[in-house]
């Protein structure tokens, strides 16, 4: 009984300390995940905590469940439009890219650690995939707004590339245990069967879950519990069928997140917290497993492997996979750098330990060093590198003051309550001219606690509360319309000094791009000069444009101000402030200006 209380006390304390330490460290730009891992090491047997923890079986089981939850949450938040946009390149990266990365890293491990060829390829397989948890987590926590194709490629690739890394790791471990040469045809058939099986199980599970929510009403608080149980059922059931549970659970989340069903809002909120908990538990357990004194003999060689992974293997694999899809050098450079490694490599390193193959400490050390190097170098520099490559969009709006009212699956629209923020774009419009997204309608305005007659109001005022009827997929566009744009620290300082942060001008969407280029010095190709600026912005965004979307072109940003009949009829011009000299020097040195 006392032991159970001690475990509960220590586990609760570690989780609480991790949360508050992570929040405090984020002010200095330290990645949350690195803090969780560091606290686990400090609590372990070589740290001040002195907790002796060597249960690899428990770590593998908990890590599998946590990763399944995180992938399901990632699927819930990924739109089908994003998948359609990047399905081809993301799939090639998730398969061919993982094998290429494993091969290059394996060659480095052969020389750096003195392992055999098969053992070296096992090292490459363990660290070959990007980590869905780290990518979803860091991109969302950083609040970054990236170009759609770039962010979509990173998210979808990380969501579906774990099966390849797991497959390669399992094959290498079995070969080391049995010592028999592989049957390549059998391996290829097995991999395809796992991927297709995971896809089919995920689709079936997702659609069954949607039908269950819409046909069998349950208490409101039980919807997220049902979703969690279903996610774990799909994950484990796919494994029983010898399919990929990781693909299955991601696809099931994707289906559920893109279909109308009861309890959608409460499920999203619940899984947001649950995925946080999964991250914390995974990294704490993995940190507890690490014993630095046992890893010292392999540290130097593992450092070489991490450098090769970040600087050579990942860029080579990304370039080989994305050049056929006509990605630009900027996009390839950024996607190469943001090949984040998180808990998955350390999780995969537990497989050879459980199987009892030789050199297990080398595998664990290599995975640990690669994860720490990735989170430190890549996770810490996401923002600067995005700006270096010119791919970061302006800061998104502050968190909207929005309350959702779920009307259930019988209707295809929900009601949202908004508080209009000062400096919100909507304040510059009369009610009749407000550029609401398609099928959205304001049904009530509350000012100073009184329901107003909208027909008698010229426009909105800061602090007004609105009830808006809209399809759920349009809420993000409404957020940007009723919420003030977030400013960077440098912009806030300039504004406090009375300096103008941006100079904004508005152009009609049918203005020729050539005329705009002459006025504002926008670098455009000659073939695009006779194209209307509205059509140019929509084409370059590569997805259905919404009010507030931004496109950086040279020294300006083109902002979608108004859309009518699916055409961009008004475009804002925002002049960019002068870049920092060091950043500008890097951009020129690498030819990005």
C-alpha positions as CSV (number, residue, x, y, z in Angstrom):
1,X,0.0,0.0,0.0
2,X,2.8,2.4,0.9
3,X,4.6,1.6,-2.3
4,X,1.6,2.4,-4.4
5,X,1.2,5.7,-2.6
6,X,4.9,6.5,-3.2
7,X,4.6,5.8,-6.9
8,X,1.4,7.9,-7.1
9,X,3.1,10.8,-5.2
10,X,6.3,10.7,-7.3
11,X,4.4,10.4,-10.6
12,X,2.1,13.3,-9.8
13,X,5.0,15.5,-8.6
14,X,7.0,14.8,-11.7
15,X,4.1,15.7,-14.0
16,X,3.4,19.0,-12.1
17,X,7.0,20.0,-12.0
18,X,7.4,19.2,-15.7
19,X,4.4,21.4,-16.6
20,X,5.5,24.4,-14.7
21,X,9.2,24.0,-15.5
22,X,8.3,23.7,-19.2
23,X,6.1,26.9,-19.0
24,X,8.9,28.8,-17.3
25,X,11.6,27.6,-19.7
26,X,9.5,28.5,-22.8
27,X,10.1,32.2,-22.1
28,X,13.8,31.5,-23.0
29,X,12.8,29.6,-26.1
30,X,13.7,26.2,-24.6
31,X,11.7,23.4,-26.3
32,X,9.2,21.9,-23.8
33,X,10.1,18.3,-24.8
34,X,13.7,18.9,-23.9
35,X,12.6,20.1,-20.5
36,X,10.5,16.9,-19.9
37,X,13.4,14.7,-21.0
38,X,15.9,16.6,-18.8
39,X,13.7,16.3,-15.7
40,X,13.4,12.6,-16.2
41,X,17.2,12.3,-16.3
42,X,17.5,14.4,-13.2
43,X,15.0,12.2,-11.4
44,X,16.8,9.0,-12.5
45,X,19.4,7.0,-10.8
46,X,22.3,9.2,-12.0
47,X,20.6,12.4,-11.0
48,X,19.6,14.0,-7.7
49,X,16.3,12.1,-7.7
50,X,18.1,8.7,-7.5
51,X,15.1,6.8,-8.9
52,X,16.2,3.4,-10.2
53,X,14.0,2.6,-13.2
54,X,14.9,-0.1,-15.8
55,X,11.5,-1.4,-16.9
56,X,11.8,-1.3,-20.7
57,X,8.7,-3.4,-21.1
58,X,6.6,-0.9,-19.2
59,X,8.2,2.0,-21.2
60,X,7.4,0.3,-24.5
61,X,3.8,-0.4,-23.5
62,X,3.1,3.2,-22.2
63,X,5.0,4.7,-25.1
64,X,2.9,2.8,-27.6
65,X,-0.4,3.9,-26.0
66,X,0.8,7.5,-25.7
67,X,2.0,7.6,-29.3
68,X,-1.3,6.2,-30.5
69,X,-3.2,8.9,-28.6
70,X,-0.9,11.6,-30.1
71,X,-1.3,10.3,-33.6
72,X,-5.1,10.2,-33.2
73,X,-5.0,13.8,-32.0
74,X,-2.9,14.8,-34.9
75,X,-5.4,13.2,-37.3
76,X,-8.3,15.0,-35.7
77,X,-6.6,18.3,-36.4
78,X,-5.5,17.6,-40.0
79,X,-7.9,18.6,-42.8
80,X,-8.5,16.5,-45.8
81,X,-7.5,19.5,-48.0
82,X,-4.0,19.4,-46.4
83,X,-3.7,15.6,-47.1
84,X,-4.8,16.1,-50.7
85,X,-2.3,18.9,-51.2
86,X,0.8,16.9,-50.0
87,X,-0.2,13.2,-50.1
88,X,2.3,12.3,-52.8
89,X,5.4,14.0,-51.5
90,X,4.6,13.1,-47.9
91,X,4.2,9.4,-48.7
92,X,7.5,9.3,-50.6
93,X,9.2,11.0,-47.7
94,X,7.6,8.6,-45.2
95,X,8.8,5.5,-47.1
96,X,11.8,6.2,-49.5
97,X,13.0,9.1,-47.3
98,X,13.2,6.9,-44.2
99,X,15.1,4.2,-46.0
100,X,17.5,6.7,-47.5
101,X,18.0,8.4,-44.1
102,X,18.6,5.0,-42.5
103,X,21.2,4.0,-45.1
104,X,23.2,7.2,-44.8
105,X,23.1,7.2,-41.0
106,X,24.0,3.4,-41.0
107,X,27.1,4.1,-43.0
108,X,28.1,6.8,-40.4
109,X,27.4,4.4,-37.5
110,X,29.5,1.7,-39.1
111,X,32.6,3.9,-38.9
112,X,31.7,6.0,-35.8
113,X,30.7,3.1,-33.5
114,X,32.6,0.2,-35.2
115,X,29.4,-1.9,-35.6
116,X,28.7,-4.4,-38.3
117,X,26.7,-3.5,-41.3
118,X,23.4,-4.9,-40.1
119,X,23.8,-3.4,-36.6
120,X,24.7,0.0,-38.2
121,X,21.6,-0.1,-40.4
122,X,19.6,-0.8,-37.3
123,X,20.9,2.4,-35.8
124,X,19.8,4.2,-38.9
125,X,16.4,2.6,-38.8
126,X,15.9,3.6,-35.2
127,X,16.5,7.3,-35.9
128,X,15.3,7.4,-39.5
129,X,11.8,8.8,-39.0
130,X,10.7,12.2,-37.9
131,X,8.6,12.2,-34.8
132,X,4.9,13.0,-35.1
133,X,4.7,14.0,-31.5
134,X,7.6,16.4,-31.7
135,X,6.4,17.9,-35.0
136,X,2.8,18.4,-34.0
137,X,3.8,19.6,-30.6
138,X,6.5,22.1,-31.5
139,X,4.8,23.6,-34.5
140,X,1.6,24.2,-32.5
141,X,3.3,25.4,-29.3
142,X,5.5,27.8,-31.2
143,X,2.4,29.2,-32.8
144,X,4.0,29.3,-36.1
145,X,2.2,30.2,-39.3
146,X,4.0,28.4,-42.2
147,X,3.2,28.2,-45.9
148,X,0.5,25.5,-46.3
149,X,2.5,23.1,-48.4
150,X,5.5,23.2,-46.1
151,X,3.5,22.7,-42.8
152,X,1.3,20.1,-44.4
153,X,4.2,18.1,-45.7
154,X,5.9,18.1,-42.3
155,X,2.7,17.1,-40.4
156,X,1.5,14.4,-42.8
157,X,5.0,12.9,-43.2
158,X,5.5,12.7,-39.5
159,X,2.1,11.1,-39.0
160,X,2.7,8.2,-41.4
161,X,6.4,7.6,-41.4
162,X,6.6,5.7,-38.1
163,X,5.5,2.4,-39.6
164,X,8.5,2.3,-42.0
165,X,10.9,3.0,-39.1
166,X,9.2,0.4,-36.9
167,X,9.2,-2.1,-39.8
168,X,12.9,-1.7,-40.5
169,X,13.8,-1.9,-36.9
170,X,11.8,-5.1,-36.3
171,X,13.3,-6.7,-39.4
172,X,16.9,-5.8,-38.3
173,X,16.2,-7.1,-34.8
174,X,14.8,-10.4,-36.2
175,X,17.7,-10.9,-38.5
176,X,20.2,-10.3,-35.7
177,X,18.4,-12.8,-33.5
178,X,18.0,-15.5,-36.2
179,X,21.0,-14.8,-38.3
180,X,19.2,-15.7,-41.6
181,X,19.4,-13.6,-44.8
182,X,16.2,-11.7,-45.6
183,X,13.7,-12.7,-48.3
184,X,13.3,-9.3,-49.9
185,X,10.1,-10.2,-51.8
186,X,8.5,-11.4,-48.5
187,X,9.6,-8.2,-46.7
188,X,8.1,-6.0,-49.4
189,X,4.8,-7.9,-49.4
190,X,4.7,-7.7,-45.6
191,X,5.3,-4.0,-45.6
192,X,2.6,-3.2,-48.2
193,X,0.2,-5.5,-46.3
194,X,0.9,-3.6,-43.1
195,X,0.4,-0.2,-44.7
196,X,-2.8,-1.1,-46.6
197,X,-4.1,-3.0,-43.6
198,X,-3.6,0.0,-41.4
199,X,-5.3,2.2,-43.9
200,X,-8.3,-0.1,-44.1
201,X,-8.6,-0.6,-40.4
202,X,-8.3,3.2,-39.8
203,X,-11.0,4.0,-42.4
204,X,-13.3,1.4,-41.0
205,X,-12.7,2.5,-37.4
206,X,-13.1,6.2,-38.2
207,X,-16.4,5.8,-40.1
208,X,-17.8,3.4,-37.5
209,X,-17.0,5.9,-34.8
210,X,-18.7,8.7,-36.7
211,X,-21.8,6.5,-37.1
212,X,-21.7,5.5,-33.4
213,X,-21.6,9.2,-32.3
214,X,-24.4,10.2,-34.6
215,X,-26.7,7.3,-33.9
216,X,-26.2,6.4,-30.2
217,X,-26.5,9.4,-27.9
218,X,-24.5,9.3,-24.7
219,X,-23.9,11.7,-21.9
220,X,-21.9,14.8,-23.0
221,X,-18.9,14.1,-20.8
222,X,-18.6,10.5,-22.2
223,X,-17.9,11.5,-25.8
224,X,-14.1,12.0,-25.3
225,X,-13.9,8.8,-23.3
226,X,-15.6,6.8,-26.1
227,X,-13.2,8.5,-28.6
228,X,-10.1,7.6,-26.5
229,X,-11.3,4.0,-26.0
230,X,-12.0,3.7,-29.8
231,X,-8.6,5.1,-30.7
232,X,-6.8,2.6,-28.5
233,X,-9.1,-0.2,-29.8
234,X,-8.2,0.7,-33.4
235,X,-4.5,0.9,-32.6
236,X,-4.3,-2.4,-30.8
237,X,-6.8,-4.1,-33.1
238,X,-4.7,-3.3,-36.2
239,X,-1.7,-4.9,-34.5
240,X,-3.8,-8.1,-33.8
241,X,-4.6,-8.2,-37.6
242,X,-0.9,-7.7,-38.3
243,X,-1.5,-4.3,-39.8
244,X,0.1,-1.0,-38.8
245,X,-1.6,0.4,-35.7
246,X,0.2,3.7,-36.2
247,X,-1.3,4.3,-39.6
248,X,-4.7,3.0,-38.5
249,X,-5.0,5.3,-35.5
250,X,-3.9,8.3,-37.5
251,X,-6.4,7.6,-40.3
252,X,-9.2,7.0,-37.8
253,X,-8.5,10.4,-36.3
254,X,-8.4,12.0,-39.7
255,X,-11.8,10.5,-40.6
256,X,-13.4,11.6,-37.3
257,X,-11.9,15.1,-37.5
258,X,-13.3,15.7,-40.9
259,X,-16.8,14.4,-40.5
260,X,-19.8,16.0,-38.7
261,X,-20.6,14.3,-35.4
262,X,-21.8,15.0,-31.9
263,X,-19.4,16.1,-29.2
264,X,-16.8,17.4,-31.7
265,X,-15.7,20.4,-29.6
266,X,-15.4,18.5,-26.3
267,X,-13.4,15.7,-28.0
268,X,-10.9,18.2,-29.4
269,X,-10.5,19.9,-26.1
270,X,-10.1,16.6,-24.3
271,X,-7.5,15.2,-26.7
272,X,-5.5,18.5,-26.5
273,X,-4.9,17.9,-22.8
274,X,-4.5,14.1,-23.3
275,X,-1.8,14.5,-25.9
276,X,0.0,16.9,-23.6
277,X,-0.1,14.3,-20.9
278,X,1.1,11.6,-23.3
279,X,4.1,13.8,-24.3
280,X,5.0,14.4,-20.6
281,X,4.7,10.8,-19.6
282,X,6.7,9.5,-22.6
283,X,9.6,11.9,-22.1
284,X,9.7,11.5,-18.3
285,X,9.8,7.7,-18.6
286,X,12.5,7.8,-21.4
287,X,14.5,10.3,-19.3
288,X,14.3,7.9,-16.3
289,X,15.7,5.1,-18.4
290,X,18.7,7.1,-19.5
291,X,21.9,6.4,-17.4
292,X,24.6,8.8,-18.6
293,X,27.5,6.8,-17.0
294,X,26.5,3.7,-19.0
295,X,26.3,5.7,-22.2
296,X,29.8,7.4,-22.0
297,X,31.6,4.8,-24.2
298,X,29.3,5.6,-27.1
299,X,28.8,9.3,-26.6
300,X,31.4,10.6,-29.1
301,X,30.4,8.2,-31.9
302,X,26.7,9.0,-31.3
303,X,27.5,12.7,-31.6
304,X,29.0,12.0,-35.0
305,X,25.9,10.1,-36.0
306,X,23.6,13.0,-34.9
307,X,25.7,15.4,-36.9
308,X,25.4,13.2,-40.0
309,X,21.7,12.7,-39.5
310,X,21.0,16.5,-39.2
311,X,23.5,17.9,-41.7
312,X,23.7,15.2,-44.4
313,X,21.2,12.3,-44.2
314,X,18.0,14.2,-43.8
315,X,18.9,16.9,-46.4
316,X,19.9,14.3,-49.0
317,X,16.7,12.2,-48.4
318,X,14.4,15.3,-48.5
319,X,16.1,16.6,-51.7
320,X,15.9,13.3,-53.5
321,X,12.2,12.8,-52.5
322,X,10.9,16.4,-53.1
323,X,12.7,17.6,-56.1
324,X,10.5,15.5,-58.4
325,X,7.5,17.3,-56.9
326,X,8.9,20.7,-57.8
327,X,9.5,21.9,-54.3
328,X,11.6,25.0,-54.2
329,X,15.1,25.0,-52.7
330,X,13.8,27.1,-49.8
331,X,11.0,24.6,-49.0
332,X,13.5,21.7,-49.3
333,X,16.0,23.5,-47.0
334,X,13.4,24.2,-44.3
335,X,11.8,20.7,-44.4
336,X,15.3,19.2,-44.2
337,X,16.2,21.2,-41.1
338,X,12.9,20.5,-39.3
339,X,13.3,16.8,-39.4
340,X,12.5,16.7,-35.7
341,X,13.4,13.6,-33.6
342,X,11.5,13.1,-30.4
343,X,10.4,10.1,-28.3
344,X,10.0,7.6,-31.1
345,X,13.8,6.9,-31.7
346,X,14.3,6.2,-27.9
347,X,11.1,4.2,-28.0
348,X,12.4,2.2,-30.9
349,X,15.7,1.7,-29.2
350,X,13.9,-0.3,-26.5
351,X,13.0,-3.0,-29.0
352,X,16.6,-4.4,-29.4
353,X,16.9,-4.2,-25.6
354,X,13.8,-6.2,-25.1
355,X,14.9,-8.7,-27.8
356,X,18.3,-9.1,-26.0
357,X,20.4,-8.4,-29.1
358,X,24.1,-7.4,-28.5
359,X,25.2,-3.7,-28.4
360,X,21.9,-2.5,-26.9
361,X,23.5,0.3,-25.0
362,X,24.9,1.6,-28.3
363,X,21.4,1.8,-29.8
364,X,20.0,3.5,-26.8
365,X,22.8,6.0,-26.6
366,X,22.7,6.9,-30.3
367,X,18.9,7.4,-30.1
368,X,19.2,9.6,-27.0
369,X,22.0,11.8,-28.5
370,X,20.1,12.2,-31.8
371,X,17.0,13.2,-30.0
372,X,18.7,15.7,-27.7
373,X,20.7,17.2,-30.7
374,X,17.5,17.5,-32.7
375,X,15.4,19.1,-30.0
376,X,18.2,21.5,-29.1
377,X,19.5,22.5,-32.6
378,X,16.4,22.1,-34.7
379,X,13.6,22.6,-32.1
380,X,15.2,25.8,-30.8
381,X,15.7,27.3,-34.2
382,X,12.4,26.7,-36.0
383,X,11.5,30.4,-36.0
384,X,14.8,31.8,-37.2
385,X,15.3,29.1,-39.9
386,X,11.7,29.8,-41.2
387,X,12.5,33.5,-41.4
388,X,15.9,32.7,-43.1
389,X,14.2,30.7,-45.8
390,X,11.4,33.2,-46.1
391,X,8.6,30.7,-45.3
392,X,7.2,32.0,-42.0
393,X,3.9,33.9,-42.4
394,X,3.2,36.8,-40.0
395,X,2.1,35.9,-36.5
396,X,-1.4,34.5,-36.3
397,X,-4.1,36.3,-34.4
398,X,-4.2,36.1,-30.6
399,X,-6.3,33.3,-29.2
400,X,-9.9,34.2,-30.1
401,X,-12.4,34.9,-27.4
402,X,-14.8,32.3,-28.8
403,X,-17.3,30.0,-27.2
404,X,-18.7,27.2,-29.4
405,X,-22.2,25.8,-29.2
406,X,-22.3,22.3,-30.8
407,X,-25.7,21.8,-32.6
408,X,-25.0,18.2,-33.3
409,X,-24.9,16.2,-36.6
410,X,-28.5,17.1,-37.7
411,X,-27.3,20.5,-38.9
412,X,-24.1,21.3,-40.8
413,X,-23.5,24.5,-39.0
414,X,-22.8,25.5,-35.4
415,X,-23.1,28.6,-33.3
416,X,-20.0,30.5,-32.0
417,X,-19.9,33.5,-29.6
418,X,-17.2,36.0,-30.3
419,X,-16.0,39.1,-28.4
420,X,-14.7,41.6,-30.9
421,X,-11.1,42.6,-30.0
422,X,-9.6,46.1,-30.4
423,X,-7.8,46.4,-33.8
424,X,-9.7,43.4,-35.2
425,X,-10.0,43.6,-39.0
426,X,-13.8,43.5,-38.7
427,X,-13.9,46.9,-37.1
428,X,-13.1,48.6,-40.4
429,X,-16.3,47.4,-42.1
430,X,-19.9,48.3,-42.1
431,X,-22.2,45.4,-41.3
432,X,-23.5,45.2,-44.8
433,X,-19.9,45.1,-46.2
434,X,-18.4,42.6,-43.7
435,X,-16.4,40.0,-45.6
436,X,-17.9,36.9,-43.9
437,X,-16.8,33.5,-45.1
438,X,-19.3,31.5,-47.2
439,X,-22.4,30.3,-45.4
440,X,-21.7,32.4,-42.2
441,X,-24.3,34.7,-40.7
442,X,-24.3,37.0,-37.7
443,X,-27.6,36.3,-35.8
444,X,-27.2,38.6,-32.8
445,X,-25.1,41.5,-31.5
446,X,-24.8,42.2,-27.7
447,X,-23.4,45.6,-26.6
448,X,-23.0,46.6,-23.0
449,X,-25.2,43.7,-22.0
450,X,-28.1,44.6,-24.3
451,X,-29.2,42.7,-27.4
452,X,-29.0,45.3,-30.3
453,X,-31.1,45.6,-33.4
454,X,-28.4,44.8,-36.0
455,X,-30.4,46.7,-38.7
456,X,-29.8,49.9,-36.8
457,X,-26.1,49.5,-36.3
458,X,-23.5,51.0,-38.6
459,X,-20.8,48.6,-37.5
460,X,-19.2,46.9,-34.6
461,X,-17.3,48.3,-31.6
462,X,-14.6,46.8,-29.5
463,X,-16.1,44.6,-26.8
464,X,-19.2,43.7,-28.7
465,X,-20.4,40.1,-28.4
466,X,-21.6,38.3,-31.6
467,X,-23.5,35.1,-32.1
468,X,-22.4,33.7,-35.5
469,X,-24.0,30.8,-37.3
470,X,-21.3,29.1,-39.4
471,X,-19.9,25.7,-40.6
472,X,-17.2,24.5,-38.2
473,X,-14.5,24.6,-40.8
474,X,-15.0,28.4,-41.2
475,X,-14.3,29.2,-37.5
476,X,-10.6,29.7,-38.1
477,X,-11.4,32.4,-40.7
478,X,-13.8,34.0,-38.3
479,X,-11.2,34.0,-35.6
480,X,-8.9,36.1,-37.8
481,X,-11.7,38.5,-38.6
482,X,-12.8,39.3,-35.0
483,X,-9.4,39.0,-33.3
484,X,-6.5,41.5,-33.3
485,X,-3.3,40.3,-35.1
486,X,-0.5,39.2,-32.8
487,X,2.6,41.4,-33.0
488,X,6.1,40.3,-32.4
489,X,8.1,41.8,-29.5
490,X,10.1,44.1,-31.9
491,X,6.8,45.3,-33.4
492,X,5.4,46.1,-30.0
493,X,8.5,48.0,-29.0
494,X,8.3,50.1,-32.2
495,X,4.6,50.8,-31.6
496,X,5.3,51.9,-28.0
497,X,7.9,54.4,-29.4
498,X,5.2,55.8,-31.7
499,X,6.8,54.3,-34.8
500,X,4.6,52.9,-37.6
501,X,4.8,49.1,-37.6
502,X,3.3,48.5,-41.0
503,X,1.9,50.8,-43.7
504,X,-1.2,49.2,-45.2
505,X,-2.8,49.9,-48.6
506,X,-5.7,48.3,-50.3
507,X,-6.0,47.3,-53.9
508,X,-8.8,45.9,-56.0
509,X,-8.4,42.2,-56.7
510,X,-8.4,42.8,-60.5
511,X,-5.4,45.2,-60.4
512,X,-2.7,43.8,-62.7
513,X,0.2,42.3,-60.8
514,X,2.7,44.2,-63.1
515,X,1.3,47.6,-61.9
516,X,1.6,46.5,-58.2
517,X,5.2,45.2,-58.9
518,X,6.2,48.6,-60.3
519,X,4.7,50.5,-57.3
520,X,6.1,48.4,-54.5
521,X,9.2,46.7,-56.0
522,X,7.7,43.2,-55.9
523,X,9.9,40.6,-57.8
524,X,7.6,38.8,-60.2
525,X,8.1,36.8,-63.4
526,X,7.3,38.4,-66.7
527,X,4.7,35.8,-67.4
528,X,2.8,36.8,-64.3
529,X,2.7,40.5,-64.9
530,X,-0.7,40.5,-66.7
531,X,-2.4,38.4,-64.0
532,X,-4.8,40.0,-61.6
533,X,-3.3,40.3,-58.1
534,X,-6.2,38.5,-56.6
535,X,-5.8,35.5,-58.9
536,X,-2.1,35.5,-58.3
537,X,-2.5,35.4,-54.5
538,X,-5.0,32.6,-54.7
539,X,-2.8,30.5,-57.0
540,X,0.3,31.0,-54.9
541,X,-1.5,30.0,-51.7
542,X,-2.2,26.6,-53.3
543,X,-5.4,26.2,-51.3
544,X,-8.9,27.7,-50.9
545,X,-8.2,31.3,-49.8
546,X,-9.9,32.8,-46.8
547,X,-10.0,36.3,-45.4
548,X,-6.8,37.1,-43.6
549,X,-4.5,34.7,-45.6
550,X,-1.1,36.2,-46.2
551,X,1.5,35.8,-48.9
552,X,5.0,37.3,-48.6
553,X,6.4,38.5,-52.0
554,X,9.7,40.3,-51.7
555,X,9.5,43.3,-49.4
556,X,5.7,43.2,-49.0
557,X,2.9,41.0,-47.8
558,X,-0.3,40.6,-49.8
559,X,-3.3,40.1,-47.5
560,X,-6.7,38.7,-48.6
561,X,-9.2,41.4,-47.5
562,X,-12.4,40.4,-49.3
563,X,-13.7,37.4,-51.1
564,X,-16.8,37.3,-53.3
565,X,-18.1,34.3,-55.2
566,X,-14.8,32.5,-54.5
567,X,-12.8,35.3,-56.1
568,X,-10.4,37.6,-54.1
569,X,-11.8,41.0,-54.8
570,X,-9.7,43.1,-52.4
571,X,-6.0,42.7,-51.4
572,X,-4.1,44.6,-48.7
573,X,-0.5,45.6,-49.1
574,X,1.6,45.6,-46.0
575,X,5.2,46.9,-46.1
576,X,7.6,44.8,-44.2
577,X,9.8,46.5,-41.6
578,X,13.6,46.4,-42.2
579,X,15.1,43.1,-41.4
580,X,17.8,42.6,-38.9
581,X,21.2,43.1,-40.6
582,X,22.5,39.7,-39.5
583,X,19.4,37.9,-40.9
584,X,19.6,40.0,-44.1
585,X,23.3,39.0,-44.5
586,X,22.5,35.3,-44.1
587,X,19.7,35.6,-46.7
588,X,22.0,37.3,-49.2
589,X,24.8,34.9,-48.5
590,X,22.6,31.9,-49.3
591,X,21.0,33.6,-52.3
592,X,17.5,34.0,-50.8
593,X,17.2,37.7,-51.7
